[in-house]
């Protein structure tokens, strides 16, 4: 305050005067952390000039150049930390260099009732190349629903088994664990391999016996839930870890599983498509493989928007599909009615649909508040075609594979986000049959155009855009881009990288080109000078040093 009074500026002075004082006082003390050669090669303003221009822009052109420098710095700083994390991981840990071919994998491919897609073959080569390297693999496998990630993961695991190592596949739910177990055991039935399932619901005697067999190496591959990371579970020779739907696990949980072995290779998988710019920041320290192709026999799921007055015809359509030998899901956002929300609930609608609308058909109910045994029993009945229609909440969102299910009806579709809608739609269309997704909403919600406030209008516009996007596209990566545009990268980011800085000026939606350049520059520097010891990197080392310990404490695994 005393300093401001010296120049005649009190609390009633204008913001422009305040900035003038601040720039005069502090701008000369700003040191650029990039060398002049780096600035020239990347067409960047010096930092002092950028700060002065952005606070006192003489014209639009120079303002944009100043903004570009500050945006570049934000992306560059984050990319440096990701590059350091990746480099230090590979240097610090001696990995397993798997050798030779996998006779089991070759036999499995030859016996598959379908051909691997070109995308699956490409991704498999990337994974195998990693596994043969002396450094531990740390790879993210992205693939849209139904793209065949499980087969790729299994083929990779067989290479580890043929090298004398054990594998662990961890999934977030018991339903998904059992499904993976059934699918994988059916595929490897004649490959002389021991695969077991470990979940929290097994009896103590079952778990005790299985844990002993894992410890002495009798089990080649173990599929399980969080039970895999219990203290009493020990592996004789864990060589590969696969984590499915990895966003459902915390960093510590993933690290715990990896810690069961001595620097095993890690493959994390997700069926939730991630926009490229977001994946470069969320997963910039991982090698990324993308299965961007569906099997040749898969037909595009036909998607339609329907309203309350169309419900009778929707029910008739469901009946016609069941009579043709198919099955259907009807998904609700709630388990039971809420006094505060005028939404249909699964339990109440189940009672009406089972007793009246579909009284002559076999209707089941599934929701997250049921006991695990009951949930598994319902899913098994649906899998075995003992049920025609499954009334459910979003508990069936991830991983459930019922080839004969051809209809997905989503009630109150406006209540779901794009990613969730896409995941739910992925539960149908998992065979060569034509499948359908029906998004139920109200005309009031879809056509109203919003309430009186600007926020209301924006929310209604976003609602309609979400539903229209689902109707018009089945491309998960396009849907993910639209989702990011609607929700913003901050909402999608969430707590995924809570240790990293928030962007003040950079925007993932608008500045993808700058992100690419900043990321390439950062990774090039760390590749050639991982310790940042060169004189030209002194400024980078000084600004980055204090941040590393605080932000990269869990550097082993993403």
C-alpha positions as CSV (number, residue, x, y, z in Angstrom):
1,X,0.0,0.0,0.0
2,X,2.8,2.4,0.9
3,X,4.4,1.7,-2.5
4,X,1.1,2.5,-4.3
5,X,0.7,5.7,-2.3
6,X,4.1,6.9,-3.5
7,X,2.9,6.9,-7.1
8,X,-0.4,8.5,-6.2
9,X,-2.5,5.4,-6.5
10,X,-5.0,4.7,-3.7
11,X,-7.8,2.0,-3.5
12,X,-10.0,4.2,-5.7
13,X,-7.5,4.1,-8.6
14,X,-8.3,2.2,-11.8
15,X,-7.2,-1.3,-12.6
16,X,-5.1,0.0,-15.5
17,X,-3.1,2.2,-13.2
18,X,-2.6,-0.7,-10.9
19,X,-1.3,-2.9,-13.7
20,X,1.1,-0.1,-14.8
21,X,2.6,0.0,-11.3
22,X,2.9,-3.8,-11.0
23,X,4.5,-4.1,-14.4
24,X,7.0,-1.3,-13.7
25,X,7.9,-2.8,-10.4
26,X,8.1,-6.5,-11.1
27,X,8.5,-7.0,-14.9
28,X,12.3,-6.3,-14.8
29,X,12.7,-9.1,-12.3
30,X,11.0,-11.8,-14.6
31,X,13.5,-14.3,-15.9
32,X,12.8,-16.4,-18.9
33,X,13.2,-20.1,-18.4
34,X,13.7,-20.7,-22.1
35,X,16.9,-20.0,-23.9
36,X,16.8,-17.7,-26.9
37,X,17.5,-20.6,-29.3
38,X,14.4,-22.4,-28.0
39,X,12.3,-19.3,-28.3
40,X,13.3,-18.8,-31.9
41,X,12.8,-22.4,-32.9
42,X,9.3,-22.4,-31.5
43,X,8.3,-18.9,-32.6
44,X,7.7,-17.7,-29.0
45,X,7.7,-14.3,-27.5
46,X,10.2,-13.7,-24.6
47,X,8.4,-14.0,-21.3
48,X,8.8,-10.3,-20.3
49,X,7.5,-9.2,-23.6
50,X,4.5,-11.6,-23.5
51,X,3.5,-10.5,-20.0
52,X,3.7,-6.8,-20.9
53,X,1.8,-7.3,-24.1
54,X,-1.0,-9.4,-22.6
55,X,-1.6,-6.7,-19.9
56,X,-1.2,-3.7,-22.2
57,X,-1.9,-5.1,-25.7
58,X,-1.0,-2.6,-28.5
59,X,-3.0,-4.6,-31.1
60,X,-4.7,-7.9,-31.7
61,X,-1.9,-9.6,-33.5
62,X,0.7,-9.0,-30.8
63,X,-1.9,-10.0,-28.2
64,X,-2.4,-13.4,-29.8
65,X,1.4,-13.9,-29.9
66,X,1.6,-13.1,-26.2
67,X,-1.3,-15.5,-25.5
68,X,0.4,-18.2,-27.5
69,X,3.6,-18.0,-25.4
70,X,1.7,-18.3,-22.1
71,X,-0.5,-21.2,-23.5
72,X,2.6,-22.9,-24.7
73,X,4.2,-22.6,-21.3
74,X,1.2,-24.2,-19.5
75,X,1.2,-27.2,-21.8
76,X,5.0,-27.4,-21.8
77,X,5.2,-27.5,-18.0
78,X,2.6,-30.3,-17.7
79,X,4.2,-32.2,-20.5
80,X,7.6,-32.0,-18.9
81,X,6.3,-33.5,-15.7
82,X,4.6,-36.3,-17.7
83,X,7.8,-36.9,-19.7
84,X,9.9,-37.1,-16.5
85,X,7.4,-39.5,-14.9
86,X,7.6,-41.8,-18.0
87,X,11.3,-41.5,-18.3
88,X,12.1,-42.1,-14.7
89,X,9.8,-45.1,-14.6
90,X,11.6,-46.7,-17.4
91,X,15.0,-46.0,-16.1
92,X,14.4,-46.8,-12.4
93,X,12.9,-50.3,-12.8
94,X,14.5,-53.2,-14.5
95,X,11.7,-54.9,-16.4
96,X,11.0,-58.3,-17.9
97,X,12.2,-58.8,-21.4
98,X,9.8,-61.6,-22.7
99,X,11.4,-63.7,-25.4
100,X,10.3,-65.9,-28.3
101,X,6.9,-66.5,-29.7
102,X,3.8,-67.7,-27.9
103,X,2.6,-71.2,-29.1
104,X,-0.5,-70.8,-27.0
105,X,-1.3,-67.4,-28.6
106,X,-0.8,-68.8,-32.1
107,X,-3.1,-71.8,-31.4
108,X,-5.7,-69.5,-30.0
109,X,-5.7,-67.2,-33.0
110,X,-5.9,-70.2,-35.3
111,X,-8.9,-71.5,-33.5
112,X,-10.9,-68.3,-33.2
113,X,-14.2,-68.3,-35.0
114,X,-13.4,-64.8,-36.4
115,X,-10.4,-63.0,-37.8
116,X,-8.7,-60.3,-35.8
117,X,-9.2,-56.8,-37.2
118,X,-6.3,-54.8,-38.6
119,X,-6.6,-52.5,-35.6
120,X,-6.3,-55.5,-33.2
121,X,-3.3,-56.8,-35.0
122,X,-1.6,-53.4,-34.9
123,X,-2.2,-52.9,-31.2
124,X,-1.1,-56.4,-30.4
125,X,2.2,-55.8,-32.2
126,X,2.7,-52.6,-30.1
127,X,2.0,-54.5,-26.9
128,X,4.3,-57.4,-27.8
129,X,7.1,-55.0,-28.7
130,X,6.8,-53.4,-25.3
131,X,6.8,-56.8,-23.6
132,X,10.0,-57.8,-25.3
133,X,11.7,-54.6,-24.2
134,X,13.8,-54.6,-21.1
135,X,11.8,-51.8,-19.5
136,X,8.5,-52.4,-17.9
137,X,5.5,-51.8,-20.1
138,X,3.1,-49.1,-19.0
139,X,0.5,-48.9,-21.8
140,X,-3.1,-47.7,-22.1
141,X,-5.4,-49.6,-24.4
142,X,-8.3,-47.6,-25.6
143,X,-11.1,-49.3,-27.6
144,X,-14.7,-48.6,-28.2
145,X,-17.3,-51.0,-26.8
146,X,-17.2,-54.2,-28.7
147,X,-13.9,-53.5,-30.4
148,X,-12.1,-56.7,-29.0
149,X,-9.8,-55.4,-26.3
150,X,-10.2,-58.6,-24.2
151,X,-8.9,-60.9,-26.9
152,X,-5.9,-58.6,-27.4
153,X,-5.2,-58.6,-23.7
154,X,-5.5,-62.4,-23.5
155,X,-3.1,-62.9,-26.4
156,X,-0.6,-60.7,-24.6
157,X,-1.1,-62.6,-21.3
158,X,-0.4,-65.9,-23.1
159,X,3.1,-64.6,-24.1
160,X,3.8,-64.0,-20.5
161,X,2.5,-67.5,-19.5
162,X,4.7,-69.1,-22.2
163,X,7.6,-67.3,-20.7
164,X,6.9,-68.9,-17.3
165,X,5.2,-66.0,-15.6
166,X,1.8,-65.5,-14.0
167,X,-0.8,-62.9,-15.1
168,X,-3.4,-60.9,-13.2
169,X,-6.5,-59.3,-14.7
170,X,-8.3,-56.9,-12.3
171,X,-11.8,-55.6,-13.0
172,X,-14.1,-53.3,-10.9
173,X,-17.1,-55.5,-10.4
174,X,-17.9,-59.2,-9.7
175,X,-20.3,-59.4,-12.7
176,X,-17.5,-58.2,-15.0
177,X,-15.0,-60.5,-13.4
178,X,-17.2,-63.6,-13.8
179,X,-17.9,-62.6,-17.4
180,X,-14.2,-62.3,-18.2
181,X,-13.6,-65.6,-16.5
182,X,-16.3,-67.4,-18.5
183,X,-15.2,-65.8,-21.8
184,X,-11.5,-66.4,-21.3
185,X,-11.8,-70.0,-20.0
186,X,-13.9,-70.9,-23.0
187,X,-11.3,-69.5,-25.4
188,X,-8.3,-71.3,-23.7
189,X,-10.1,-74.5,-23.0
190,X,-7.6,-76.6,-25.0
191,X,-4.4,-74.6,-24.2
192,X,-3.3,-76.4,-21.0
193,X,-3.5,-73.3,-18.9
194,X,-4.8,-72.8,-15.4
195,X,-7.1,-69.8,-15.0
196,X,-8.9,-69.0,-11.8
197,X,-11.4,-66.4,-10.4
198,X,-10.9,-64.6,-7.2
199,X,-13.7,-62.3,-5.7
200,X,-14.7,-61.1,-2.3
201,X,-17.9,-63.2,-2.3
202,X,-16.1,-66.5,-2.4
203,X,-16.1,-68.5,0.8
204,X,-13.0,-68.3,3.1
205,X,-12.1,-71.9,2.3
206,X,-12.3,-71.3,-1.4
207,X,-10.2,-68.2,-1.2
208,X,-7.7,-69.8,1.2
209,X,-7.1,-72.7,-1.2
210,X,-6.9,-70.5,-4.2
211,X,-4.4,-68.1,-2.6
212,X,-2.2,-71.0,-1.7
213,X,-2.2,-72.2,-5.3
214,X,-1.4,-68.7,-6.6
215,X,1.5,-68.5,-4.2
216,X,3.1,-71.8,-5.3
217,X,2.6,-71.0,-9.0
218,X,-0.1,-73.6,-9.8
219,X,-2.3,-70.8,-11.3
220,X,-1.1,-69.3,-14.5
221,X,-3.6,-66.4,-14.7
222,X,-6.0,-65.0,-12.1
223,X,-9.0,-62.9,-12.8
224,X,-10.5,-60.9,-10.0
225,X,-11.8,-57.8,-8.3
226,X,-10.2,-55.7,-5.6
227,X,-9.7,-59.1,-3.8
228,X,-6.5,-59.4,-5.9
229,X,-4.8,-56.7,-3.9
230,X,-5.5,-58.1,-0.4
231,X,-2.4,-58.6,1.7
232,X,-2.6,-62.4,1.8
233,X,-2.6,-62.7,-2.0
234,X,1.0,-63.4,-3.2
235,X,2.2,-64.4,-6.6
236,X,5.1,-66.7,-7.2
237,X,6.2,-64.9,-10.4
238,X,3.8,-62.2,-11.5
239,X,4.9,-60.9,-14.9
240,X,1.9,-59.1,-16.4
241,X,-0.9,-57.0,-14.9
242,X,-4.0,-56.1,-16.9
243,X,-6.5,-53.6,-15.4
244,X,-9.9,-53.3,-17.1
245,X,-12.0,-50.2,-16.9
246,X,-9.0,-48.6,-15.2
247,X,-10.8,-45.4,-14.3
248,X,-12.8,-47.3,-11.7
249,X,-9.7,-47.9,-9.7
250,X,-7.6,-45.4,-7.7
251,X,-3.9,-44.9,-8.3
252,X,-3.0,-46.6,-5.1
253,X,-5.1,-49.7,-6.0
254,X,-3.4,-50.0,-9.3
255,X,0.0,-49.6,-7.7
256,X,-0.9,-52.2,-5.1
257,X,-1.5,-54.8,-7.8
258,X,1.7,-54.0,-9.6
259,X,3.5,-54.3,-6.3
260,X,2.6,-58.0,-6.2
261,X,5.4,-58.6,-8.7
262,X,8.8,-57.4,-9.5
263,X,8.2,-54.7,-12.1
264,X,5.6,-56.6,-14.1
265,X,4.4,-55.2,-17.4
266,X,1.1,-53.2,-17.0
267,X,-1.7,-52.9,-19.5
268,X,-4.6,-50.7,-18.5
269,X,-7.7,-50.8,-20.6
270,X,-10.7,-48.5,-21.0
271,X,-13.9,-48.7,-23.1
272,X,-14.6,-45.1,-22.5
273,X,-13.2,-43.2,-25.5
274,X,-11.0,-40.3,-24.5
275,X,-10.6,-37.2,-26.7
276,X,-7.0,-37.1,-28.0
277,X,-6.1,-33.8,-26.5
278,X,-7.4,-35.0,-23.1
279,X,-5.6,-38.3,-23.3
280,X,-2.3,-36.4,-24.0
281,X,-2.7,-34.7,-20.6
282,X,-4.4,-37.3,-18.5
283,X,-2.2,-40.2,-19.9
284,X,0.7,-38.4,-21.4
285,X,3.2,-40.5,-19.4
286,X,1.7,-43.7,-20.9
287,X,2.2,-45.3,-24.3
288,X,-1.3,-45.4,-25.9
289,X,-2.8,-47.9,-28.2
290,X,-6.2,-47.4,-29.8
291,X,-8.4,-50.1,-31.4
292,X,-10.4,-47.8,-33.7
293,X,-12.1,-50.5,-35.7
294,X,-15.0,-52.8,-34.9
295,X,-15.3,-56.5,-36.1
296,X,-16.5,-56.9,-39.6
297,X,-19.7,-58.6,-38.6
298,X,-20.9,-55.9,-36.3
299,X,-23.8,-53.7,-37.6
300,X,-24.2,-50.1,-36.5
301,X,-26.7,-49.9,-33.7
302,X,-29.7,-47.9,-34.9
303,X,-30.6,-45.2,-32.4
304,X,-33.9,-43.3,-32.1
305,X,-35.3,-40.6,-29.8
306,X,-38.8,-41.3,-28.6
307,X,-41.3,-39.5,-26.3
308,X,-43.8,-40.5,-23.6
309,X,-46.6,-40.8,-26.1
310,X,-44.6,-43.3,-28.1
311,X,-44.2,-45.7,-25.2
312,X,-46.9,-48.1,-26.4
313,X,-45.3,-48.5,-29.8
314,X,-41.9,-48.9,-28.1
315,X,-43.3,-51.7,-26.0
316,X,-44.7,-53.4,-29.1
317,X,-41.3,-53.2,-30.7
318,X,-39.7,-54.8,-27.7
319,X,-42.3,-57.6,-27.9
320,X,-41.6,-58.2,-31.6
321,X,-37.9,-58.5,-31.0
322,X,-38.4,-61.0,-28.2
323,X,-40.8,-63.0,-30.4
324,X,-38.0,-63.1,-33.0
325,X,-35.7,-64.8,-30.5
326,X,-33.9,-61.7,-29.1
327,X,-33.7,-60.0,-25.7
328,X,-34.1,-56.5,-24.4
329,X,-32.8,-54.1,-21.7
330,X,-34.9,-51.3,-20.2
331,X,-32.7,-49.0,-18.1
332,X,-33.8,-46.5,-15.5
333,X,-31.8,-43.8,-13.7
334,X,-33.2,-44.7,-10.2
335,X,-33.8,-47.8,-8.1
336,X,-36.9,-46.5,-6.4
337,X,-39.1,-43.4,-6.7
338,X,-37.7,-40.2,-5.3
339,X,-40.0,-37.6,-3.8
340,X,-37.8,-34.8,-5.1
341,X,-37.4,-36.1,-8.7
342,X,-40.2,-36.9,-11.1
343,X,-38.5,-39.9,-12.6
344,X,-39.6,-43.4,-13.3
345,X,-37.8,-45.9,-11.0
346,X,-36.7,-49.4,-11.9
347,X,-38.5,-51.3,-9.1
348,X,-41.9,-49.7,-9.6
349,X,-41.7,-50.0,-13.4
350,X,-40.6,-53.6,-13.1
351,X,-43.7,-54.5,-11.1
352,X,-46.0,-52.8,-13.7
353,X,-44.2,-54.2,-16.8
354,X,-43.8,-57.7,-15.4
355,X,-47.5,-57.9,-14.2
356,X,-49.2,-56.1,-17.0
357,X,-47.4,-55.0,-20.2
358,X,-45.2,-58.0,-20.5
359,X,-47.1,-60.4,-18.3
360,X,-46.6,-63.3,-20.8
361,X,-42.9,-62.7,-21.1
362,X,-40.0,-63.5,-18.7
363,X,-39.0,-60.2,-17.0
364,X,-36.1,-59.7,-14.5
365,X,-34.9,-56.9,-12.3
366,X,-31.3,-55.9,-11.6
367,X,-30.0,-53.0,-9.6
368,X,-27.0,-52.1,-7.5
369,X,-28.7,-52.4,-4.1
370,X,-29.3,-56.2,-4.6
371,X,-26.9,-58.7,-2.9
372,X,-24.1,-59.8,-5.1
373,X,-25.4,-63.4,-5.3
374,X,-28.8,-62.1,-6.4
375,X,-27.3,-59.8,-9.1
376,X,-25.1,-62.6,-10.4
377,X,-28.1,-65.0,-10.5
378,X,-30.2,-62.5,-12.5
379,X,-27.3,-61.9,-15.0
380,X,-26.7,-65.6,-15.4
381,X,-30.4,-66.2,-16.1
382,X,-30.4,-63.4,-18.7
383,X,-27.2,-64.8,-20.2
384,X,-28.7,-68.3,-20.4
385,X,-31.9,-66.8,-22.1
386,X,-34.1,-67.7,-19.1
387,X,-35.2,-64.0,-19.2
388,X,-36.5,-62.1,-22.2
389,X,-36.4,-58.6,-20.7
390,X,-34.1,-57.1,-18.1
391,X,-35.2,-54.1,-16.2
392,X,-32.1,-52.5,-14.8
393,X,-30.3,-49.4,-13.5
394,X,-26.8,-48.5,-14.8
395,X,-25.3,-51.5,-13.0
396,X,-25.2,-53.1,-16.5
397,X,-23.2,-50.2,-17.9
398,X,-19.8,-51.8,-18.0
399,X,-18.7,-55.0,-19.7
400,X,-21.8,-57.1,-19.7
401,X,-21.9,-59.2,-22.9
402,X,-25.2,-60.7,-24.0
403,X,-25.0,-61.5,-27.8
404,X,-28.8,-62.0,-28.1
405,X,-29.7,-58.6,-26.6
406,X,-30.8,-56.4,-29.5
407,X,-32.8,-53.7,-27.8
408,X,-31.6,-51.1,-25.3
409,X,-34.3,-48.7,-24.0
410,X,-33.0,-45.9,-21.8
411,X,-35.7,-44.1,-19.8
412,X,-35.1,-40.5,-18.9
413,X,-32.2,-40.4,-21.3
414,X,-31.8,-36.7,-20.7
415,X,-30.5,-37.6,-17.2
416,X,-27.4,-39.4,-18.5
417,X,-24.2,-38.0,-19.8
418,X,-22.9,-38.8,-23.3
419,X,-20.2,-41.2,-22.0
420,X,-22.8,-43.2,-20.0
421,X,-25.3,-43.3,-22.8
422,X,-22.6,-44.6,-25.1
423,X,-21.6,-47.3,-22.6
424,X,-25.2,-48.4,-22.1
425,X,-25.8,-48.6,-25.9
426,X,-22.7,-50.7,-26.1
427,X,-24.5,-53.5,-24.2
428,X,-26.4,-54.3,-27.5
429,X,-25.1,-54.9,-31.0
430,X,-22.6,-57.5,-29.7
431,X,-23.3,-60.0,-32.5
432,X,-24.2,-60.0,-36.2
433,X,-27.8,-59.2,-35.4
434,X,-29.2,-55.7,-36.0
435,X,-29.5,-53.9,-32.7
436,X,-31.5,-50.8,-31.6
437,X,-31.1,-48.2,-28.9
438,X,-34.2,-46.1,-28.0
439,X,-33.7,-42.9,-26.0
440,X,-36.8,-42.0,-24.0
441,X,-37.5,-38.4,-23.0
442,X,-40.3,-35.9,-23.0
443,X,-41.2,-33.4,-25.7
444,X,-41.2,-30.7,-23.0
445,X,-37.5,-31.5,-22.2
446,X,-36.5,-32.0,-25.9
447,X,-38.3,-29.1,-27.6
448,X,-38.8,-26.6,-24.8
449,X,-35.6,-24.6,-25.5
450,X,-35.0,-23.8,-21.9
451,X,-36.5,-21.7,-19.2
452,X,-36.3,-18.0,-18.6
453,X,-32.7,-17.9,-17.4
454,X,-29.6,-18.2,-19.6
455,X,-28.4,-21.2,-17.6
456,X,-31.8,-23.0,-18.2
457,X,-31.5,-22.3,-22.0
458,X,-27.9,-23.5,-22.1
459,X,-28.8,-26.7,-20.2
460,X,-31.7,-27.5,-22.5
461,X,-29.6,-26.8,-25.6
462,X,-26.9,-29.2,-24.2
463,X,-29.5,-31.8,-23.4
464,X,-30.9,-31.8,-27.0
465,X,-27.3,-31.9,-28.4
466,X,-26.4,-34.9,-26.3
467,X,-29.5,-36.9,-27.5
468,X,-29.0,-35.8,-31.1
469,X,-25.3,-36.8,-31.0
470,X,-26.3,-40.2,-29.8
471,X,-28.9,-40.6,-32.5
472,X,-26.6,-39.5,-35.3
473,X,-23.3,-41.2,-34.3
474,X,-21.9,-44.5,-33.0
475,X,-18.3,-43.3,-33.1
476,X,-17.2,-43.3,-29.5
477,X,-14.3,-40.9,-30.1
478,X,-16.5,-38.4,-31.9
479,X,-19.0,-38.7,-29.0
480,X,-16.2,-38.1,-26.5
481,X,-15.1,-34.9,-28.3
482,X,-18.7,-33.6,-28.2
483,X,-18.9,-34.6,-24.5
484,X,-15.8,-32.5,-23.8
485,X,-17.2,-29.5,-25.8
486,X,-20.4,-29.7,-23.7
487,X,-19.0,-30.3,-20.3
488,X,-15.6,-28.7,-20.7
489,X,-12.2,-30.4,-20.1
490,X,-12.3,-29.5,-16.4
491,X,-15.4,-31.5,-15.7
492,X,-13.9,-34.5,-17.5
493,X,-10.6,-34.1,-15.8
494,X,-12.1,-34.4,-12.4
495,X,-9.6,-35.8,-9.9
496,X,-7.8,-38.0,-12.4
497,X,-4.7,-35.8,-12.2
498,X,-5.4,-33.9,-9.0
499,X,-1.7,-33.3,-8.4
500,X,-1.2,-31.4,-11.6
501,X,-1.8,-27.7,-12.1
502,X,-5.1,-26.3,-13.5
503,X,-4.7,-24.3,-16.8
504,X,-5.2,-20.6,-16.3
505,X,-5.2,-19.6,-20.0
506,X,-4.7,-22.8,-22.1
507,X,-7.8,-24.6,-23.3
508,X,-7.7,-28.2,-24.5
509,X,-10.7,-27.6,-26.8
510,X,-9.1,-24.6,-28.6
511,X,-5.4,-25.1,-28.4
512,X,-4.7,-28.6,-29.6
513,X,-2.1,-27.5,-32.1
514,X,-0.1,-25.7,-29.4
515,X,-0.5,-28.7,-27.1
516,X,1.1,-30.9,-29.7
517,X,4.1,-28.6,-30.2
518,X,4.6,-28.1,-26.5
519,X,4.4,-31.8,-25.8
520,X,6.8,-32.8,-28.5
521,X,9.3,-30.2,-27.3
522,X,9.0,-31.3,-23.7
523,X,9.4,-35.0,-24.5
524,X,12.4,-34.3,-26.8
525,X,14.2,-32.5,-24.0
526,X,13.6,-35.3,-21.4
527,X,14.6,-37.9,-23.9
528,X,18.0,-36.3,-24.5
529,X,18.5,-34.8,-21.0
530,X,16.4,-36.7,-18.5
531,X,18.2,-35.1,-15.5
532,X,17.9,-31.6,-17.0
533,X,21.7,-31.1,-16.4
534,X,22.6,-29.2,-19.5
535,X,23.2,-25.4,-19.2
536,X,20.5,-24.5,-21.6
537,X,18.0,-26.4,-19.4
538,X,19.0,-24.6,-16.2
539,X,15.9,-22.3,-16.2
540,X,13.6,-25.3,-16.7
541,X,15.3,-27.2,-13.9
542,X,14.8,-24.2,-11.5
543,X,11.1,-23.8,-12.2
544,X,10.3,-27.5,-12.3
545,X,12.3,-28.7,-9.4
546,X,10.0,-27.6,-6.5
547,X,7.0,-29.2,-8.2
548,X,8.3,-32.7,-8.8
549,X,8.2,-34.2,-5.4
550,X,4.8,-32.8,-4.5
551,X,3.1,-33.7,-7.7
552,X,4.7,-36.9,-8.8
553,X,4.7,-39.0,-5.7
554,X,2.9,-41.9,-7.4
555,X,5.2,-41.9,-10.5
556,X,5.1,-45.7,-10.9
557,X,1.7,-46.1,-12.5
558,X,-1.0,-44.0,-14.0
